[in-house]
Amino acid sequence: MTTENTCSAHGKSVLRELSPQHRRLRQAIPDVYRGFAELSGAAFADGELDRKAKELIALAIGVVEGCDGCIASHGQAAARAGATRQEAAEAIGVTFLMHGGPATIHGARAYEAFCEFADALDAKEAAV
């Protein structure tokens, strides 16, 4: 089941907006970005929790923090890791309990972004 295949204000467009900003900052502090990339690789490596579960956790944290860049990045990564729309919705649902009303706003944005990325993956699979 797919949703309407549209570009949300919280998915691909956020990543496109942030990309040149990150590129400029990465050029200024490459060692810091390398360290962050190493930490990220270690944090998301499969262990007792697989990458999909970890990306859903990161998506939920992005909702609680109200971070559109985190929502877009981890929504995309969760979809790529094989998370379903229902898994994303349930992870977002936990944020309502833990963060209340603000999570209902960022959670809806996160779900829209996740579905945008999931739709894009579904379209690629259908084209094959």
Buried (B, 14 or more C-beta within 10 A) or exposed (E): EEBEEEEBBBBBBBBEEBEEEEEEEBEEEEEEBEEEEEEEEEEBEEEEEEBBBBBBBBBBBBBBBBBBBBBBBBBBBBBBBEBBBEBBBEBBBBBBEEBEEBBBEBBEBBBBBBBBBBBBBBEEEEEE
